[in-house]
């Protein structure tokens, strides 16, 4: 799995990187080893946003979330993407 992390208007810290990688690890078990993921997080008007775009075996998944807390948006994006993957695999 290839993961690219982009942070805009945020300080790129080890803690943020580690949190994102830890959460993405949950999803990676449901994707092929060749999956490409692009994570983007940013702050706009005191609101935190995160998106995750995943390309895997010809499929594309995308999730976006916002909240007043960066770590909450990370959790929300992961939940949304997990739901998409589950729906696609069972639907």
C-alpha positions, 0 to 999 in steps of 0.5 A: 500500500502506498500512502501519501499525506498532505497537510495544508495550514497545519503543522506536519507533526509525527503525532498526526502522521502516526495517527493517520497511518494507524487508522489507515492500517485498518483499511489496508487489510481490506485493500490489495497491497498495491492500493494507492491512498492520498490523505489530505487534511486542512483547516479553514475558518476554525473547522478541520477537514480531512479527505481520503482518496483510495485507488485499488484494483480499478476501484476508487473510494473517496471520503470527506469529513469535517469537525472542530477537531482534527482527530475526530475528522480522521476517525470520521473519514476512516468510518466513511471509507470502511463503509464504502468498502464494505458496501462495495464488497457485499453489494 
